[in-house]
């Protein structure tokens, strides 16, 4: 398959002031850079982290369990 899956784990202690509880929402942006050759390829989820940092454009994450 030509699919790549990234999985991340971030301790809640690093996510302050977010508090883990069902239904809570927080803003998040994720960027993965790949530069194996001269060209850089970037995959992102939630705008606002490339260039100027603008949290208003972060994606929303809702905790469900």
PDBQT receptor file of N, H, CA, C and O in Angstrom, charges set to zero:
ATOM      1  N   UNK A   1       0.840  -1.189   0.000  1.00  0.00    +0.000 N 
ATOM      2  CA  UNK A   1       0.000   0.000   0.000  1.00  0.00    +0.000 C 
ATOM      3  C   UNK A   1       0.882   1.248   0.000  1.00  0.00    +0.000 C 
ATOM      4  O   UNK A   1       1.969   1.250   0.579  1.00  0.00    +0.000 OA
ATOM      5  N   UNK A   2       0.414   2.288  -0.642  1.00  0.00    +0.000 N 
ATOM      6  H   UNK A   2      -0.468   2.287  -1.112  1.00  0.00    +0.000 HD
ATOM      7  CA  UNK A   2       1.140   3.562  -0.678  1.00  0.00    +0.000 C 
ATOM      8  C   UNK A   2       0.618   4.522   0.381  1.00  0.00    +0.000 C 
ATOM      9  O   UNK A   2       0.560   5.732   0.160  1.00  0.00    +0.000 OA
ATOM     10  N   UNK A   3       0.246   3.988   1.508  1.00  0.00    +0.000 N 
ATOM     11  H   UNK A   3       0.293   3.006   1.687  1.00  0.00    +0.000 HD
ATOM     12  CA  UNK A   3      -0.326   4.800   2.584  1.00  0.00    +0.000 C 
ATOM     13  C   UNK A   3       0.631   4.828   3.762  1.00  0.00    +0.000 C 
ATOM     14  O   UNK A   3       1.221   3.811   4.125  1.00  0.00    +0.000 OA
ATOM     15  N   UNK A   4       0.777   6.019   4.359  1.00  0.00    +0.000 N 
ATOM     16  H   UNK A   4       0.297   6.845   4.064  1.00  0.00    +0.000 HD
ATOM     17  CA  UNK A   4       1.579   6.177   5.564  1.00  0.00    +0.000 C 
ATOM     18  C   UNK A   4       0.658   6.643   6.681  1.00  0.00    +0.000 C 
ATOM     19  O   UNK A   4      -0.118   7.582   6.501  1.00  0.00    +0.000 OA
ATOM     20  N   UNK A   5       0.742   6.001   7.814  1.00  0.00    +0.000 N 
ATOM     21  H   UNK A   5       1.373   5.239   7.961  1.00  0.00    +0.000 HD
ATOM     22  CA  UNK A   5      -0.072   6.383   8.974  1.00  0.00    +0.000 C 
ATOM     23  C   UNK A   5       0.868   6.828  10.086  1.00  0.00    +0.000 C 
ATOM     24  O   UNK A   5       1.813   6.117  10.428  1.00  0.00    +0.000 OA
ATOM     25  N   UNK A   6       0.607   8.005  10.648  1.00  0.00    +0.000 N 
ATOM     26  H   UNK A   6      -0.161   8.582  10.370  1.00  0.00    +0.000 HD
ATOM     27  CA  UNK A   6       1.385   8.526  11.769  1.00  0.00    +0.000 C 
ATOM     28  C   UNK A   6       0.528   8.443  13.024  1.00  0.00    +0.000 C 
ATOM     29  O   UNK A   6      -0.650   8.799  13.004  1.00  0.00    +0.000 OA
ATOM     30  N   UNK A   7       1.113   7.980  14.095  1.00  0.00    +0.000 N 
ATOM     31  H   UNK A   7       2.070   7.691  14.111  1.00  0.00    +0.000 HD
ATOM     32  CA  UNK A   7       0.423   7.922  15.377  1.00  0.00    +0.000 C 
ATOM     33  C   UNK A   7       1.261   8.701  16.379  1.00  0.00    +0.000 C 
ATOM     34  O   UNK A   7       2.480   8.538  16.440  1.00  0.00    +0.000 OA
ATOM     35  N   UNK A   8       0.605   9.544  17.163  1.00  0.00    +0.000 N 
ATOM     36  H   UNK A   8      -0.385   9.676  17.114  1.00  0.00    +0.000 HD
ATOM     37  CA  UNK A   8       1.335  10.328  18.162  1.00  0.00    +0.000 C 
ATOM     38  C   UNK A   8       0.750  10.069  19.544  1.00  0.00    +0.000 C 
ATOM     39  O   UNK A   8      -0.427   9.740  19.693  1.00  0.00    +0.000 OA
ATOM     40  N   UNK A   9       1.596  10.225  20.540  1.00  0.00    +0.000 N 
ATOM     41  H   UNK A   9       2.552  10.493  20.419  1.00  0.00    +0.000 HD
ATOM     42  CA  UNK A   9       1.166  10.133  21.939  1.00  0.00    +0.000 C 
ATOM     43  C   UNK A   9       1.812  11.304  22.672  1.00  0.00    +0.000 C 
ATOM     44  O   UNK A   9       3.034  11.447  22.681  1.00  0.00    +0.000 OA
ATOM     45  N   UNK A  10       0.991  12.124  23.275  1.00  0.00    +0.000 N 
ATOM     46  H   UNK A  10      -0.003  12.008  23.267  1.00  0.00    +0.000 HD
ATOM     47  CA  UNK A  10       1.475  13.306  23.991  1.00  0.00    +0.000 C 
ATOM     48  C   UNK A  10       0.968  13.228  25.422  1.00  0.00    +0.000 C 
ATOM     49  O   UNK A  10      -0.241  13.140  25.635  1.00  0.00    +0.000 OA
ATOM     50  N   UNK A  11       1.857  13.256  26.408  1.00  0.00    +0.000 N 
ATOM     51  H   UNK A  11       2.839  13.327  26.235  1.00  0.00    +0.000 HD
ATOM     52  CA  UNK A  11       1.400  13.216  27.805  1.00  0.00    +0.000 C 
ATOM     53  C   UNK A  11       0.533  14.438  28.139  1.00  0.00    +0.000 C 
ATOM     54  O   UNK A  11       0.822  15.549  27.695  1.00  0.00    +0.000 OA
ATOM     55  N   UNK A  12      -0.517  14.226  28.915  1.00  0.00    +0.000 N 
ATOM     56  H   UNK A  12      -0.752  13.323  29.276  1.00  0.00    +0.000 HD
ATOM     57  CA  UNK A  12      -1.385  15.342  29.293  1.00  0.00    +0.000 C 
ATOM     58  C   UNK A  12      -0.615  16.428  30.033  1.00  0.00    +0.000 C 
ATOM     59  O   UNK A  12      -0.994  17.598  29.972  1.00  0.00    +0.000 OA
ATOM     60  N   UNK A  13       0.439  16.071  30.719  1.00  0.00    +0.000 N 
ATOM     61  H   UNK A  13       0.746  15.121  30.769  1.00  0.00    +0.000 HD
ATOM     62  CA  UNK A  13       1.231  17.085  31.430  1.00  0.00    +0.000 C 
ATOM     63  C   UNK A  13       1.843  18.095  30.467  1.00  0.00    +0.000 C 
ATOM     64  O   UNK A  13       2.162  19.213  30.871  1.00  0.00    +0.000 OA
ATOM     65  N   UNK A  14       2.014  17.713  29.183  1.00  0.00    +0.000 N 
ATOM     66  H   UNK A  14       1.754  16.805  28.855  1.00  0.00    +0.000 HD
ATOM     67  CA  UNK A  14       2.562  18.622  28.177  1.00  0.00    +0.000 C 
ATOM     68  C   UNK A  14       1.476  19.430  27.469  1.00  0.00    +0.000 C 
ATOM     69  O   UNK A  14       1.783  20.303  26.657  1.00  0.00    +0.000 OA
ATOM     70  N   UNK A  15       0.223  19.147  27.767  1.00  0.00    +0.000 N 
ATOM     71  H   UNK A  15      -0.027  18.438  28.427  1.00  0.00    +0.000 HD
ATOM     72  CA  UNK A  15      -0.894  19.783  27.072  1.00  0.00    +0.000 C 
ATOM     73  C   UNK A  15      -1.569  20.869  27.900  1.00  0.00    +0.000 C 
ATOM     74  O   UNK A  15      -2.694  21.260  27.588  1.00  0.00    +0.000 OA
ATOM     75  N   UNK A  16      -0.919  21.362  28.938  1.00  0.00    +0.000 N 
ATOM     76  H   UNK A  16      -0.005  21.045  29.191  1.00  0.00    +0.000 HD
ATOM     77  CA  UNK A  16      -1.510  22.394  29.795  1.00  0.00    +0.000 C 
ATOM     78  C   UNK A  16      -1.873  23.608  28.960  1.00  0.00    +0.000 C 
ATOM     79  O   UNK A  16      -1.100  23.974  28.074  1.00  0.00    +0.000 OA
ATOM     80  N   UNK A  17      -2.994  24.241  29.194  1.00  0.00    +0.000 N 
ATOM     81  H   UNK A  17      -3.621  23.943  29.914  1.00  0.00    +0.000 HD
ATOM     82  CA  UNK A  17      -3.936  24.053  30.293  1.00  0.00    +0.000 C 
ATOM     83  C   UNK A  17      -5.076  23.083  29.959  1.00  0.00    +0.000 C 
ATOM     84  O   UNK A  17      -6.058  23.033  30.700  1.00  0.00    +0.000 OA
ATOM     85  N   UNK A  18      -4.978  22.312  28.869  1.00  0.00    +0.000 N 
ATOM     86  H   UNK A  18      -4.181  22.353  28.267  1.00  0.00    +0.000 HD
ATOM     87  CA  UNK A  18      -6.047  21.366  28.525  1.00  0.00    +0.000 C 
ATOM     88  C   UNK A  18      -6.229  20.337  29.643  1.00  0.00    +0.000 C 
ATOM     89  O   UNK A  18      -5.260  19.879  30.249  1.00  0.00    +0.000 OA
ATOM     90  N   UNK A  19      -7.467  19.992  29.895  1.00  0.00    +0.000 N 
ATOM     91  H   UNK A  19      -8.253  20.364  29.402  1.00  0.00    +0.000 HD
ATOM     92  CA  UNK A  19      -7.780  18.991  30.920  1.00  0.00    +0.000 C 
ATOM     93  C   UNK A  19      -8.540  17.849  30.239  1.00  0.00    +0.000 C 
ATOM     94  O   UNK A  19      -9.543  18.086  29.566  1.00  0.00    +0.000 OA
ATOM     95  N   UNK A  20      -8.060  16.606  30.412  1.00  0.00    +0.000 N 
ATOM     96  H   UNK A  20      -7.245  16.413  30.959  1.00  0.00    +0.000 HD
ATOM     97  CA  UNK A  20      -8.726  15.486  29.745  1.00  0.00    +0.000 C 
ATOM     98  C   UNK A  20     -10.069  15.149  30.387  1.00  0.00    +0.000 C 
ATOM     99  O   UNK A  20     -10.123  14.721  31.540  1.00  0.00    +0.000 OA
ATOM    100  N   UNK A  21     -11.145  15.345  29.638  1.00  0.00    +0.000 N 
ATOM    101  H   UNK A  21     -11.100  15.694  28.701  1.00  0.00    +0.000 HD
ATOM    102  CA  UNK A  21     -12.463  14.913  30.099  1.00  0.00    +0.000 C 
ATOM    103  C   UNK A  21     -13.333  14.737  28.864  1.00  0.00    +0.000 C 
ATOM    104  O   UNK A  21     -13.194  15.470  27.885  1.00  0.00    +0.000 OA
ATOM    105  N   UNK A  22     -14.222  13.771  28.916  1.00  0.00    +0.000 N 
ATOM    106  H   UNK A  22     -14.335  13.175  29.712  1.00  0.00    +0.000 HD
ATOM    107  CA  UNK A  22     -15.089  13.471  27.787  1.00  0.00    +0.000 C 
ATOM    108  C   UNK A  22     -15.859  14.726  27.377  1.00  0.00    +0.000 C 
ATOM    109  O   UNK A  22     -16.442  15.408  28.220  1.00  0.00    +0.000 OA
ATOM    110  N   UNK A  23     -15.858  15.025  26.081  1.00  0.00    +0.000 N 
ATOM    111  H   UNK A  23     -15.384  14.471  25.396  1.00  0.00    +0.000 HD
ATOM    112  CA  UNK A  23     -16.554  16.190  25.560  1.00  0.00    +0.000 C 
ATOM    113  C   UNK A  23     -15.694  17.442  25.487  1.00  0.00    +0.000 C 
ATOM    114  O   UNK A  23     -16.082  18.414  24.839  1.00  0.00    +0.000 OA
ATOM    115  N   UNK A  24     -14.529  17.438  26.140  1.00  0.00    +0.000 N 
ATOM    116  H   UNK A  24     -14.215  16.648  26.666  1.00  0.00    +0.000 HD
ATOM    117  CA  UNK A  24     -13.652  18.613  26.094  1.00  0.00    +0.000 C 
ATOM    118  C   UNK A  24     -13.123  18.809  24.672  1.00  0.00    +0.000 C 
ATOM    119  O   UNK A  24     -12.899  17.835  23.954  1.00  0.00    +0.000 OA
ATOM    120  N   UNK A  25     -12.924  20.057  24.267  1.00  0.00    +0.000 N 
ATOM    121  H   UNK A  25     -13.106  20.848  24.851  1.00  0.00    +0.000 HD
ATOM    122  CA  UNK A  25     -12.360  20.377  22.963  1.00  0.00    +0.000 C 
ATOM    123  C   UNK A  25     -11.093  21.186  23.140  1.00  0.00    +0.000 C 
ATOM    124  O   UNK A  25     -10.968  21.978  24.074  1.00  0.00    +0.000 OA
ATOM    125  N   UNK A  26     -10.156  20.977  22.231  1.00  0.00    +0.000 N 
ATOM    126  H   UNK A  26     -10.257  20.334  21.472  1.00  0.00    +0.000 HD
ATOM    127  CA  UNK A  26      -8.943  21.785  22.226  1.00  0.00    +0.000 C 
ATOM    128  C   UNK A  26      -8.490  21.977  20.795  1.00  0.00    +0.000 C 
ATOM    129  O   UNK A  26      -8.820  21.181  19.916  1.00  0.00    +0.000 OA
ATOM    130  N   UNK A  27      -7.730  23.043  20.566  1.00  0.00    +0.000 N 
ATOM    131  H   UNK A  27      -7.463  23.690  21.280  1.00  0.00    +0.000 HD
ATOM    132  CA  UNK A  27      -7.190  23.325  19.247  1.00  0.00    +0.000 C 
ATOM    133  C   UNK A  27      -5.847  22.641  19.075  1.00  0.00    +0.000 C 
ATOM    134  O   UNK A  27      -5.048  22.568  20.008  1.00  0.00    +0.000 OA
ATOM    135  N   UNK A  28      -5.605  22.134  17.850  1.00  0.00    +0.000 N 
ATOM    136  H   UNK A  28      -6.255  22.194  17.092  1.00  0.00    +0.000 HD
ATOM    137  CA  UNK A  28      -4.352  21.432  17.606  1.00  0.00    +0.000 C 
ATOM    138  C   UNK A  28      -3.975  21.580  16.143  1.00  0.00    +0.000 C 
ATOM    139  O   UNK A  28      -4.839  21.635  15.268  1.00  0.00    +0.000 OA
ATOM    140  N   UNK A  29      -2.693  21.642  15.892  1.00  0.00    +0.000 N 
ATOM    141  H   UNK A  29      -1.992  21.597  16.604  1.00  0.00    +0.000 HD
ATOM    142  CA  UNK A  29      -2.166  21.651  14.539  1.00  0.00    +0.000 C 
ATOM    143  C   UNK A  29      -0.994  20.693  14.497  1.00  0.00    +0.000 C 
ATOM    144  O   UNK A  29      -0.207  20.628  15.441  1.00  0.00    +0.000 OA
ATOM    145  N   UNK A  30      -0.874  19.952  13.414  1.00  0.00    +0.000 N 
ATOM    146  H   UNK A  30      -1.514  20.005  12.647  1.00  0.00    +0.000 HD
ATOM    147  CA  UNK A  30       0.185  18.964  13.276  1.00  0.00    +0.000 C 
ATOM    148  C   UNK A  30       0.816  19.123  11.905  1.00  0.00    +0.000 C 
ATOM    149  O   UNK A  30       0.109  19.195  10.900  1.00  0.00    +0.000 OA
ATOM    150  N   UNK A  31       2.148  19.178  11.856  1.00  0.00    +0.000 N 
ATOM    151  H   UNK A  31       2.722  19.120  12.673  1.00  0.00    +0.000 HD
ATOM    152  CA  UNK A  31       2.874  19.292  10.598  1.00  0.00    +0.000 C 
ATOM    153  C   UNK A  31       3.989  18.262  10.589  1.00  0.00    +0.000 C 
ATOM    154  O   UNK A  31       4.744  18.141  11.554  1.00  0.00    +0.000 OA
ATOM    155  N   UNK A  32       4.089  17.519   9.489  1.00  0.00    +0.000 N 
ATOM    156  H   UNK A  32       3.476  17.617   8.705  1.00  0.00    +0.000 HD
ATOM    157  CA  UNK A  32       5.163  16.549   9.294  1.00  0.00    +0.000 C 
ATOM    158  C   UNK A  32       5.925  16.968   8.045  1.00  0.00    +0.000 C 
ATOM    159  O   UNK A  32       5.340  17.078   6.968  1.00  0.00    +0.000 OA
ATOM    160  N   UNK A  33       7.220  17.200   8.182  1.00  0.00    +0.000 N 
ATOM    161  H   UNK A  33       7.695  17.110   9.058  1.00  0.00    +0.000 HD
ATOM    162  CA  UNK A  33       8.073  17.569   7.059  1.00  0.00    +0.000 C 
ATOM    163  C   UNK A  33       8.908  16.374   6.634  1.00  0.00    +0.000 C 
ATOM    164  O   UNK A  33       9.412  15.632   7.477  1.00  0.00    +0.000 OA
ATOM    165  N   UNK A  34       9.056  16.185   5.330  1.00  0.00    +0.000 N 
ATOM    166  H   UNK A  34       8.647  16.787   4.645  1.00  0.00    +0.000 HD
ATOM    167  CA  UNK A  34       9.877  15.108   4.776  1.00  0.00    +0.000 C 
ATOM    168  C   UNK A  34      10.796  15.715   3.733  1.00  0.00    +0.000 C 
ATOM    169  O   UNK A  34      10.330  16.284   2.746  1.00  0.00    +0.000 OA
ATOM    170  N   UNK A  35      12.087  15.597   3.943  1.00  0.00    +0.000 N 
ATOM    171  H   UNK A  35      12.466  15.135   4.745  1.00  0.00    +0.000 HD
ATOM    172  CA  UNK A  35      13.043  16.154   2.992  1.00  0.00    +0.000 C 
ATOM    173  C   UNK A  35      14.140  15.129   2.730  1.00  0.00    +0.000 C 
ATOM    174  O   UNK A  35      15.289  15.314   3.131  1.00  0.00    +0.000 OA
ATOM    175  N   UNK A  36      13.770  14.053   2.053  1.00  0.00    +0.000 N 
ATOM    176  H   UNK A  36      12.836  13.903   1.727  1.00  0.00    +0.000 HD
ATOM    177  CA  UNK A  36      14.744  13.028   1.707  1.00  0.00    +0.000 C 
ATOM    178  C   UNK A  36      15.528  13.398   0.457  1.00  0.00    +0.000 C 
ATOM    179  O   UNK A  36      16.615  12.868   0.226  1.00  0.00    +0.000 OA
ATOM    180  N   UNK A  37      14.989  14.299  -0.346  1.00  0.00    +0.000 N 
ATOM    181  H   UNK A  37      14.106  14.730  -0.159  1.00  0.00    +0.000 HD
ATOM    182  CA  UNK A  37      15.651  14.753  -1.571  1.00  0.00    +0.000 C 
ATOM    183  C   UNK A  37      15.726  16.269  -1.516  1.00  0.00    +0.000 C 
ATOM    184  O   UNK A  37      15.597  16.861  -0.445  1.00  0.00    +0.000 OA
ATOM    185  N   UNK A  38      15.931  16.895  -2.656  1.00  0.00    +0.000 N 
ATOM    186  H   UNK A  38      16.036  16.414  -3.526  1.00  0.00    +0.000 HD
ATOM    187  CA  UNK A  38      15.992  18.364  -2.690  1.00  0.00    +0.000 C 
ATOM    188  C   UNK A  38      14.644  18.999  -2.402  1.00  0.00    +0.000 C 
ATOM    189  O   UNK A  38      14.565  20.119  -1.897  1.00  0.00    +0.000 OA
ATOM    190  N   UNK A  39      13.585  18.271  -2.727  1.00  0.00    +0.000 N 
ATOM    191  H   UNK A  39      13.649  17.361  -3.137  1.00  0.00    +0.000 HD
ATOM    192  CA  UNK A  39      12.242  18.811  -2.511  1.00  0.00    +0.000 C 
ATOM    193  C   UNK A  39      11.746  18.461  -1.116  1.00  0.00    +0.000 C 
ATOM    194  O   UNK A  39      11.943  17.347  -0.630  1.00  0.00    +0.000 OA
ATOM    195  N   UNK A  40      11.102  19.431  -0.484  1.00  0.00    +0.000 N 
ATOM    196  H   UNK A  40      10.943  20.336  -0.879  1.00  0.00    +0.000 HD
ATOM    197  CA  UNK A  40      10.496  19.169   0.820  1.00  0.00    +0.000 C 
ATOM    198  C   UNK A  40       9.006  18.915   0.609  1.00  0.00    +0.000 C 
ATOM    199  O   UNK A  40       8.324  19.663  -0.092  1.00  0.00    +0.000 OA
ATOM    200  N   UNK A  41       8.529  17.867   1.218  1.00  0.00    +0.000 N 
ATOM    201  H   UNK A  41       9.083  17.260   1.787  1.00  0.00    +0.000 HD
ATOM    202  CA  UNK A  41       7.104  17.536   1.174  1.00  0.00    +0.000 C 
ATOM    203  C   UNK A  41       6.559  17.713   2.576  1.00  0.00    +0.000 C 
ATOM    204  O   UNK A  41       7.184  17.308   3.557  1.00  0.00    +0.000 OA
ATOM    205  N   UNK A  42       5.387  18.321   2.661  1.00  0.00    +0.000 N 
ATOM    206  H   UNK A  42       4.879  18.650   1.865  1.00  0.00    +0.000 HD
ATOM    207  CA  UNK A  42       4.818  18.618   3.971  1.00  0.00    +0.000 C 
ATOM    208  C   UNK A  42       3.385  18.107   4.012  1.00  0.00    +0.000 C 
ATOM    209  O   UNK A  42       2.617  18.293   3.069  1.00  0.00    +0.000 OA
ATOM    210  N   UNK A  43       3.044  17.471   5.104  1.00  0.00    +0.000 N 
ATOM    211  H   UNK A  43       3.669  17.320   5.871  1.00  0.00    +0.000 HD
ATOM    212  CA  UNK A  43       1.667  17.065   5.361  1.00  0.00    +0.000 C 
ATOM    213  C   UNK A  43       1.225  17.789   6.616  1.00  0.00    +0.000 C 
ATOM    214  O   UNK A  43       1.961  17.828   7.603  1.00  0.00    +0.000 OA
ATOM    215  N   UNK A  44       0.040  18.359   6.590  1.00  0.00    +0.000 N 
ATOM    216  H   UNK A  44      -0.557  18.327   5.789  1.00  0.00    +0.000 HD
ATOM    217  CA  UNK A  44      -0.407  19.092   7.777  1.00  0.00    +0.000 C 
ATOM    218  C   UNK A  44      -1.885  18.828   8.035  1.00  0.00    +0.000 C 
ATOM    219  O   UNK A  44      -2.652  18.512   7.125  1.00  0.00    +0.000 OA
ATOM    220  N   UNK A  45      -2.252  18.964   9.278  1.00  0.00    +0.000 N 
ATOM    221  H   UNK A  45      -1.629  19.221  10.017  1.00  0.00    +0.000 HD
ATOM    222  CA  UNK A  45      -3.635  18.905   9.703  1.00  0.00    +0.000 C 
ATOM    223  C   UNK A  45      -3.850  20.096  10.624  1.00  0.00    +0.000 C 
ATOM    224  O   UNK A  45      -3.089  20.295  11.571  1.00  0.00    +0.000 OA
ATOM    225  N   UNK A  46      -4.862  20.874  10.360  1.00  0.00    +0.000 N 
ATOM    226  H   UNK A  46      -5.480  20.712   9.591  1.00  0.00    +0.000 HD
ATOM    227  CA  UNK A  46      -5.095  22.083  11.152  1.00  0.00    +0.000 C 
ATOM    228  C   UNK A  46      -4.135  23.168  10.722  1.00  0.00    +0.000 C 
ATOM    229  O   UNK A  46      -2.949  23.115  11.047  1.00  0.00    +0.000 OA
ATOM    230  N   UNK A  47      -4.628  24.140  10.003  1.00  0.00    +0.000 N 
ATOM    231  H   UNK A  47      -5.591  24.184   9.739  1.00  0.00    +0.000 HD
ATOM    232  CA  UNK A  47      -3.773  25.242   9.554  1.00  0.00    +0.000 C 
ATOM    233  C   UNK A  47      -3.384  26.096  10.748  1.00  0.00    +0.000 C 
ATOM    234  O   UNK A  47      -3.922  25.925  11.842  1.00  0.00    +0.000 OA
ATOM    235  N   UNK A  48      -2.469  26.997  10.545  1.00  0.00    +0.000 N 
ATOM    236  H   UNK A  48      -2.032  27.136   9.656  1.00  0.00    +0.000 HD
ATOM    237  CA  UNK A  48      -2.103  27.923  11.606  1.00  0.00    +0.000 C 
ATOM    238  C   UNK A  48      -0.752  27.652  12.223  1.00  0.00    +0.000 C 
ATOM    239  O   UNK A  48      -0.343  28.357  13.145  1.00  0.00    +0.000 OA
ATOM    240  N   UNK A  49      -0.036  26.629  11.727  1.00  0.00    +0.000 N 
ATOM    241  H   UNK A  49      -0.368  26.056  10.977  1.00  0.00    +0.000 HD
ATOM    242  CA  UNK A  49       1.262  26.316  12.303  1.00  0.00    +0.000 C 
ATOM    243  C   UNK A  49       2.398  26.505  11.303  1.00  0.00    +0.000 C 
ATOM    244  O   UNK A  49       3.571  26.426  11.668  1.00  0.00    +0.000 OA
ATOM    245  N   UNK A  50       2.053  26.754  10.054  1.00  0.00    +0.000 N 
ATOM    246  H   UNK A  50       1.100  26.819   9.758  1.00  0.00    +0.000 HD
ATOM    247  CA  UNK A  50       3.057  26.969   9.014  1.00  0.00    +0.000 C 
ATOM    248  C   UNK A  50       3.154  28.468   8.781  1.00  0.00    +0.000 C 
ATOM    249  O   UNK A  50       2.136  29.143   8.626  1.00  0.00    +0.000 OA
ATOM    250  N   UNK A  51       4.383  28.994   8.757  1.00  0.00    +0.000 N 
ATOM    251  H   UNK A  51       5.210  28.446   8.883  1.00  0.00    +0.000 HD
ATOM    252  CA  UNK A  51       4.561  30.438   8.649  1.00  0.00    +0.000 C 
ATOM    253  C   UNK A  51       4.268  31.077   9.997  1.00  0.00    +0.000 C 
ATOM    254  O   UNK A  51       4.780  30.633  11.025  1.00  0.00    +0.000 OA
ATOM    255  N   UNK A  52       3.452  32.110   9.994  1.00  0.00    +0.000 N 
ATOM    256  H   UNK A  52       3.037  32.471   9.159  1.00  0.00    +0.000 HD
ATOM    257  CA  UNK A  52       3.064  32.758  11.255  1.00  0.00    +0.000 C 
ATOM    258  C   UNK A  52       2.173  31.812  12.050  1.00  0.00    +0.000 C 
ATOM    259  O   UNK A  52       1.300  31.153  11.485  1.00  0.00    +0.000 OA
ATOM    260  N   UNK A  53       2.387  31.746  13.332  1.00  0.00    +0.000 N 
ATOM    261  H   UNK A  53       3.096  32.281  13.791  1.00  0.00    +0.000 HD
ATOM    262  CA  UNK A  53       1.593  30.859  14.190  1.00  0.00    +0.000 C 
ATOM    263  C   UNK A  53       0.265  31.534  14.514  1.00  0.00    +0.000 C 
ATOM    264  O   UNK A  53       0.234  32.571  15.177  1.00  0.00    +0.000 OA
ATOM    265  N   UNK A  54      -0.829  30.944  14.043  1.00  0.00    +0.000 N 
ATOM    266  H   UNK A  54      -0.804  30.102  13.504  1.00  0.00    +0.000 HD
ATOM    267  CA  UNK A  54      -2.153  31.526  14.246  1.00  0.00    +0.000 C 
ATOM    268  C   UNK A  54      -3.108  30.471  14.806  1.00  0.00    +0.000 C 
ATOM    269  O   UNK A  54      -3.733  29.734  14.043  1.00  0.00    +0.000 OA
ATOM    270  N   UNK A  55      -3.221  30.394  16.127  1.00  0.00    +0.000 N 
ATOM    271  H   UNK A  55      -2.713  30.992  16.746  1.00  0.00    +0.000 HD
ATOM    272  CA  UNK A  55      -4.080  29.388  16.758  1.00  0.00    +0.000 C 
ATOM    273  C   UNK A  55      -5.535  29.431  16.294  1.00  0.00    +0.000 C 
ATOM    274  O   UNK A  55      -6.238  28.425  16.393  1.00  0.00    +0.000 OA
ATOM    275  N   UNK A  56      -5.996  30.568  15.793  1.00  0.00    +0.000 N 
ATOM    276  H   UNK A  56      -5.425  31.385  15.712  1.00  0.00    +0.000 HD
ATOM    277  CA  UNK A  56      -7.386  30.652  15.326  1.00  0.00    +0.000 C 
ATOM    278  C   UNK A  56      -7.651  29.651  14.195  1.00  0.00    +0.000 C 
ATOM    279  O   UNK A  56      -8.798  29.260  13.976  1.00  0.00    +0.000 OA
ATOM    280  N   UNK A  57      -6.604  29.233  13.478  1.00  0.00    +0.000 N 
ATOM    281  H   UNK A  57      -5.672  29.550  13.656  1.00  0.00    +0.000 HD
ATOM    282  CA  UNK A  57      -6.750  28.299  12.367  1.00  0.00    +0.000 C 
ATOM    283  C   UNK A  57      -6.452  26.846  12.750  1.00  0.00    +0.000 C 
ATOM    284  O   UNK A  57      -6.462  25.975  11.880  1.00  0.00    +0.000 OA
ATOM    285  N   UNK A  58      -6.192  26.571  14.010  1.00  0.00    +0.000 N 
ATOM    286  H   UNK A  58      -6.184  27.279  14.717  1.00  0.00    +0.000 HD
ATOM    287  CA  UNK A  58      -5.923  25.190  14.441  1.00  0.00    +0.000 C 
ATOM    288  C   UNK A  58      -7.177  24.344  14.236  1.00  0.00    +0.000 C 
ATOM    289  O   UNK A  58      -8.297  24.855  14.262  1.00  0.00    +0.000 OA
ATOM    290  N   UNK A  59      -6.969  23.040  14.030  1.00  0.00    +0.000 N 
ATOM    291  H   UNK A  59      -6.059  22.626  14.009  1.00  0.00    +0.000 HD
ATOM    292  CA  UNK A  59      -8.084  22.095  13.968  1.00  0.00    +0.000 C 
ATOM    293  C   UNK A  59      -8.640  21.868  15.365  1.00  0.00    +0.000 C 
ATOM    294  O   UNK A  59      -7.950  22.099  16.358  1.00  0.00    +0.000 OA
ATOM    295  N   UNK A  60      -9.882  21.417  15.440  1.00  0.00    +0.000 N 
ATOM    296  H   UNK A  60     -10.442  21.229  14.633  1.00  0.00    +0.000 HD
ATOM    297  CA  UNK A  60     -10.515  21.163  16.725  1.00  0.00    +0.000 C 
ATOM    298  C   UNK A  60     -10.509  19.674  17.009  1.00  0.00    +0.000 C 
ATOM    299  O   UNK A  60     -10.833  18.864  16.140  1.00  0.00    +0.000 OA
ATOM    300  N   UNK A  61     -10.141  19.319  18.222  1.00  0.00    +0.000 N 
ATOM    301  H   UNK A  61      -9.878  19.976  18.928  1.00  0.00    +0.000 HD
ATOM    302  CA  UNK A  61     -10.127  17.934  18.677  1.00  0.00    +0.000 C 
ATOM    303  C   UNK A  61     -11.140  17.799  19.806  1.00  0.00    +0.000 C 
ATOM    304  O   UNK A  61     -11.110  18.582  20.756  1.00  0.00    +0.000 OA
ATOM    305  N   UNK A  62     -12.027  16.829  19.718  1.00  0.00    +0.000 N 
ATOM    306  H   UNK A  62     -12.052  16.194  18.947  1.00  0.00    +0.000 HD
ATOM    307  CA  UNK A  62     -13.001  16.573  20.792  1.00  0.00    +0.000 C 
ATOM    308  C   UNK A  62     -12.688  15.215  21.399  1.00  0.00    +0.000 C 
ATOM    309  O   UNK A  62     -12.576  14.218  20.685  1.00  0.00    +0.000 OA
ATOM    310  N   UNK A  63     -12.548  15.180  22.712  1.00  0.00    +0.000 N 
ATOM    311  H   UNK A  63     -12.639  15.989  23.292  1.00  0.00    +0.000 HD
ATOM    312  CA  UNK A  63     -12.260  13.929  23.411  1.00  0.00    +0.000 C 
ATOM    313  C   UNK A  63     -13.548  13.127  23.587  1.00  0.00    +0.000 C 
ATOM    314  O   UNK A  63     -14.562  13.641  24.058  1.00  0.00    +0.000 OA
ATOM    315  N   UNK A  64     -13.480  11.859  23.196  1.00  0.00    +0.000 N 
ATOM    316  H   UNK A  64     -12.656  11.441  22.813  1.00  0.00    +0.000 HD
ATOM    317  CA  UNK A  64     -14.692  11.050  23.231  1.00  0.00    +0.000 C 
ATOM    318  C   UNK A  64     -14.638   9.903  24.244  1.00  0.00    +0.000 C 
ATOM    319  O   UNK A  64     -15.674   9.321  24.566  1.00  0.00    +0.000 OA
ATOM    320  N   UNK A  65     -13.459   9.573  24.746  1.00  0.00    +0.000 N 
ATOM    321  H   UNK A  65     -12.617  10.045  24.485  1.00  0.00    +0.000 HD
ATOM    322  CA  UNK A  65     -13.401   8.541  25.786  1.00  0.00    +0.000 C 
ATOM    323  C   UNK A  65     -12.138   8.663  26.595  1.00  0.00    +0.000 C 
ATOM    324  O   UNK A  65     -11.917   7.877  27.517  1.00  0.00    +0.000 OA
TER     325      UNK A  65
